[in-house]
């Protein structure tokens, strides 16, 4: 899908640079976005837990917030679905991130605030030790 997406972005950029923004965007990007959004909603509808890796949920990202809410609303267990966060955020930035997720979804657990690579390294070290025993 990546190749089609890139071609569509280029095509859209060329069109808009010559004629201005399109009013109705029904190209490949929108098709994939609708398909992917539907898939994400279906997964969230049945989720027991959610793991967020390296996403700061900036205040202007209404698409993600809407998708999260839309996907979780029909989840019968939504009040008990924990969100696990792996991030590099620290201090006030981490506190604000937790508040943003709690506001939209509920329970939040910070798995690691040392970043994804450190989390993977620590996890693989732990797994290797368990397998040795």
C-alpha positions as protocol buffer text, in pm:
chain_id: "A"
residue {
  index: 1
  type: UNK
  ca { x: 0 y: 0 z: 0 }
}
residue {
  index: 2
  type: UNK
  ca { x: 293 y: 232 z: 64 }
}
residue {
  index: 3
  type: UNK
  ca { x: 377 y: 267 z: -308 }
}
residue {
  index: 4
  type: UNK
  ca { x: 20 y: 359 z: -399 }
}
residue {
  index: 5
  type: UNK
  ca { x: 7 y: 602 z: -110 }
}
residue {
  index: 6
  type: UNK
  ca { x: 329 y: 777 z: -219 }
}
residue {
  index: 7
  type: UNK
  ca { x: 209 y: 799 z: -582 }
}
residue {
  index: 8
  type: UNK
  ca { x: -120 y: 951 z: -468 }
}
residue {
  index: 9
  type: UNK
  ca { x: 55 y: 1207 z: -248 }
}
residue {
  index: 10
  type: UNK
  ca { x: 278 y: 1311 z: -540 }
}
residue {
  index: 11
  type: UNK
  ca { x: -20 y: 1326 z: -777 }
}
residue {
  index: 12
  type: UNK
  ca { x: -216 y: 1534 z: -525 }
}
residue {
  index: 13
  type: UNK
  ca { x: 79 y: 1771 z: -472 }
}
residue {
  index: 14
  type: UNK
  ca { x: 118 y: 1827 z: -849 }
}
residue {
  index: 15
  type: UNK
  ca { x: -257 y: 1884 z: -892 }
}
residue {
  index: 16
  type: UNK
  ca { x: -278 y: 2129 z: -601 }
}
residue {
  index: 17
  type: UNK
  ca { x: 33 y: 2322 z: -708 }
}
residue {
  index: 18
  type: UNK
  ca { x: -129 y: 2385 z: -1049 }
}
residue {
  index: 19
  type: UNK
  ca { x: -498 y: 2420 z: -960 }
}
residue {
  index: 20
  type: UNK
  ca { x: -524 y: 2467 z: -584 }
}
residue {
  index: 21
  type: UNK
  ca { x: -659 y: 2225 z: -322 }
}
residue {
  index: 22
  type: UNK
  ca { x: -917 y: 1968 z: -425 }
}
residue {
  index: 23
  type: UNK
  ca { x: -1254 y: 2008 z: -258 }
}
residue {
  index: 24
  type: UNK
  ca { x: -1337 y: 1639 z: -262 }
}
residue {
  index: 25
  type: UNK
  ca { x: -1043 y: 1404 z: -216 }
}
residue {
  index: 26
  type: UNK
  ca { x: -1156 y: 1059 z: -323 }
}
residue {
  index: 27
  type: UNK
  ca { x: -817 y: 920 z: -423 }
}
residue {
  index: 28
  type: UNK
  ca { x: -615 y: 629 z: -296 }
}
residue {
  index: 29
  type: UNK
  ca { x: -526 y: 810 z: 27 }
}
residue {
  index: 30
  type: UNK
  ca { x: -889 y: 845 z: 132 }
}
residue {
  index: 31
  type: UNK
  ca { x: -965 y: 487 z: 34 }
}
residue {
  index: 32
  type: UNK
  ca { x: -680 y: 351 z: 246 }
}
residue {
  index: 33
  type: UNK
  ca { x: -760 y: 586 z: 530 }
}
residue {
  index: 34
  type: UNK
  ca { x: -1122 y: 472 z: 544 }
}
residue {
  index: 35
  type: UNK
  ca { x: -1016 y: 107 z: 525 }
}
residue {
  index: 36
  type: UNK
  ca { x: -748 y: 145 z: 792 }
}
residue {
  index: 37
  type: UNK
  ca { x: -974 y: 353 z: 1020 }
}
residue {
  index: 38
  type: UNK
  ca { x: -1242 y: 82 z: 998 }
}
residue {
  index: 39
  type: UNK
  ca { x: -986 y: -188 z: 1082 }
}
residue {
  index: 40
  type: UNK
  ca { x: -858 y: 11 z: 1382 }
}
residue {
  index: 41
  type: UNK
  ca { x: -1212 y: 70 z: 1509 }
}
residue {
  index: 42
  type: UNK
  ca { x: -1289 y: -301 z: 1482 }
}
residue {
  index: 43
  type: UNK
  ca { x: -978 y: -388 z: 1682 }
}
residue {
  index: 44
  type: UNK
  ca { x: -1050 y: -125 z: 1950 }
}
residue {
  index: 45
  type: UNK
  ca { x: -1409 y: -245 z: 1978 }
}
residue {
  index: 46
  type: UNK
  ca { x: -1280 y: -582 z: 2105 }
}
residue {
  index: 47
  type: UNK
  ca { x: -958 y: -472 z: 2276 }
}
residue {
  index: 48
  type: UNK
  ca { x: -867 y: -600 z: 2623 }
}
residue {
  index: 49
  type: UNK
  ca { x: -569 y: -366 z: 2641 }
}
residue {
  index: 50
  type: UNK
  ca { x: -402 y: -103 z: 2423 }
}
residue {
  index: 51
  type: UNK
  ca { x: -30 y: -43 z: 2385 }
}
residue {
  index: 52
  type: UNK
  ca { x: 79 y: 299 z: 2259 }
}
residue {
  index: 53
  type: UNK
  ca { x: 441 y: 322 z: 2144 }
}
residue {
  index: 54
  type: UNK
  ca { x: 609 y: 662 z: 2111 }
}
residue {
  index: 55
  type: UNK
  ca { x: 300 y: 869 z: 2044 }
}
residue {
  index: 56
  type: UNK
  ca { x: 262 y: 1200 z: 2225 }
}
residue {
  index: 57
  type: UNK
  ca { x: -101 y: 1262 z: 2121 }
}
residue {
  index: 58
  type: UNK
  ca { x: -53 y: 1628 z: 2032 }
}
residue {
  index: 59
  type: UNK
  ca { x: -353 y: 1853 z: 2105 }
}
residue {
  index: 60
  type: UNK
  ca { x: -413 y: 1916 z: 1733 }
}
residue {
  index: 61
  type: UNK
  ca { x: -444 y: 1546 z: 1636 }
}
residue {
  index: 62
  type: UNK
  ca { x: -821 y: 1527 z: 1633 }
}
residue {
  index: 63
  type: UNK
  ca { x: -817 y: 1235 z: 1387 }
}
residue {
  index: 64
  type: UNK
  ca { x: -649 y: 1001 z: 1635 }
}
residue {
  index: 65
  type: UNK
  ca { x: -863 y: 1118 z: 1927 }
}
residue {
  index: 66
  type: UNK
  ca { x: -1179 y: 1069 z: 1725 }
}
residue {
  index: 67
  type: UNK
  ca { x: -1064 y: 725 z: 1611 }
}
residue {
  index: 68
  type: UNK
  ca { x: -980 y: 621 z: 1967 }
}
residue {
  index: 69
  type: UNK
  ca { x: -1317 y: 732 z: 2101 }
}
residue {
  index: 70
  type: UNK
  ca { x: -1512 y: 591 z: 1805 }
}
residue {
  index: 71
  type: UNK
  ca { x: -1339 y: 255 z: 1842 }
}
residue {
  index: 72
  type: UNK
  ca { x: -1369 y: 230 z: 2219 }
}
residue {
  index: 73
  type: UNK
  ca { x: -1732 y: 346 z: 2256 }
}
residue {
  index: 74
  type: UNK
  ca { x: -1888 y: 15 z: 2144 }
}
residue {
  index: 75
  type: UNK
  ca { x: -1635 y: -185 z: 2353 }
}
residue {
  index: 76
  type: UNK
  ca { x: -1843 y: -339 z: 2631 }
}
residue {
  index: 77
  type: UNK
  ca { x: -1541 y: -346 z: 2859 }
}
residue {
  index: 78
  type: UNK
  ca { x: -1408 y: 3 z: 2771 }
}
residue {
  index: 79
  type: UNK
  ca { x: -1390 y: 126 z: 3131 }
}
residue {
  index: 80
  type: UNK
  ca { x: -1153 y: -161 z: 3214 }
}
residue {
  index: 81
  type: UNK
  ca { x: -933 y: -148 z: 2903 }
}
residue {
  index: 82
  type: UNK
  ca { x: -589 y: -34 z: 3023 }
}
residue {
  index: 83
  type: UNK
  ca { x: -366 y: 175 z: 2800 }
}
residue {
  index: 84
  type: UNK
  ca { x: 3 y: 93 z: 2828 }
}
residue {
  index: 85
  type: UNK
  ca { x: 236 y: 370 z: 2713 }
}
residue {
  index: 86
  type: UNK
  ca { x: 596 y: 335 z: 2598 }
}
residue {
  index: 87
  type: UNK
  ca { x: 744 y: 682 z: 2558 }
}
residue {
  index: 88
  type: UNK
  ca { x: 1049 y: 903 z: 2604 }
}
residue {
  index: 89
  type: UNK
  ca { x: 844 y: 1171 z: 2779 }
}
residue {
  index: 90
  type: UNK
  ca { x: 950 y: 1274 z: 3128 }
}
residue {
  index: 91
  type: UNK
  ca { x: 830 y: 1509 z: 3402 }
}
residue {
  index: 92
  type: UNK
  ca { x: 550 y: 1749 z: 3312 }
}
residue {
  index: 93
  type: UNK
  ca { x: 544 y: 1626 z: 2952 }
}
residue {
  index: 94
  type: UNK
  ca { x: 474 y: 1271 z: 3076 }
}
residue {
  index: 95
  type: UNK
  ca { x: 210 y: 1396 z: 3323 }
}
residue {
  index: 96
  type: UNK
  ca { x: 30 y: 1581 z: 3043 }
}
residue {
  index: 97
  type: UNK
  ca { x: 48 y: 1277 z: 2816 }
}
residue {
  index: 98
  type: UNK
  ca { x: -107 y: 1058 z: 3084 }
}
residue {
  index: 99
  type: UNK
  ca { x: -385 y: 1314 z: 3142 }
}
residue {
  index: 100
  type: UNK
  ca { x: -466 y: 1330 z: 2770 }
}
residue {
  index: 101
  type: UNK
  ca { x: -501 y: 951 z: 2746 }
}
residue {
  index: 102
  type: UNK
  ca { x: -693 y: 925 z: 3075 }
}
residue {
  index: 103
  type: UNK
  ca { x: -934 y: 1191 z: 2956 }
}
residue {
  index: 104
  type: UNK
  ca { x: -1019 y: 994 z: 2642 }
}
residue {
  index: 105
  type: UNK
  ca { x: -982 y: 635 z: 2748 }
}
residue {
  index: 106
  type: UNK
  ca { x: -940 y: 576 z: 3121 }
}
residue {
  index: 107
  type: UNK
  ca { x: -670 y: 369 z: 3286 }
}
residue {
  index: 108
  type: UNK
  ca { x: -310 y: 448 z: 3187 }
}
residue {
  index: 109
  type: UNK
  ca { x: 2 y: 254 z: 3272 }
}
residue {
  index: 110
  type: UNK
  ca { x: 345 y: 388 z: 3176 }
}
residue {
  index: 111
  type: UNK
  ca { x: 543 y: 79 z: 3083 }
}
residue {
  index: 112
  type: UNK
  ca { x: 860 y: 268 z: 3001 }
}
residue {
  index: 113
  type: UNK
  ca { x: 964 y: 631 z: 2980 }
}
residue {
  index: 114
  type: UNK
  ca { x: 1304 y: 543 z: 2838 }
}
residue {
  index: 115
  type: UNK
  ca { x: 1185 y: 503 z: 2479 }
}
residue {
  index: 116
  type: UNK
  ca { x: 1098 y: 206 z: 2260 }
}
residue {
  index: 117
  type: UNK
  ca { x: 1450 y: 83 z: 2187 }
}
residue {
  index: 118
  type: UNK
  ca { x: 1541 y: 77 z: 2556 }
}
residue {
  index: 119
  type: UNK
  ca { x: 1212 y: -101 z: 2627 }
}
residue {
  index: 120
  type: UNK
  ca { x: 1291 y: -363 z: 2361 }
}
residue {
  index: 121
  type: UNK
  ca { x: 1646 y: -408 z: 2486 }
}
residue {
  index: 122
  type: UNK
  ca { x: 1529 y: -453 z: 2846 }
}
residue {
  index: 123
  type: UNK
  ca { x: 1245 y: -684 z: 2739 }
}
residue {
  index: 124
  type: UNK
  ca { x: 1468 y: -901 z: 2524 }
}
residue {
  index: 125
  type: UNK
  ca { x: 1726 y: -923 z: 2805 }
}
residue {
  index: 126
  type: UNK
  ca { x: 1452 y: -1033 z: 3046 }
}
residue {
  index: 127
  type: UNK
  ca { x: 1316 y: -1284 z: 2795 }
}
residue {
  index: 128
  type: UNK
  ca { x: 1667 y: -1422 z: 2729 }
}
residue {
  index: 129
  type: UNK
  ca { x: 1723 y: -1471 z: 3103 }
}
residue {
  index: 130
  type: UNK
  ca { x: 1388 y: -1649 z: 3137 }
}
residue {
  index: 131
  type: UNK
  ca { x: 1469 y: -1879 z: 2846 }
}
residue {
  index: 132
  type: UNK
  ca { x: 1808 y: -1965 z: 2995 }
}
residue {
  index: 133
  type: UNK
  ca { x: 1648 y: -2080 z: 3322 }
}
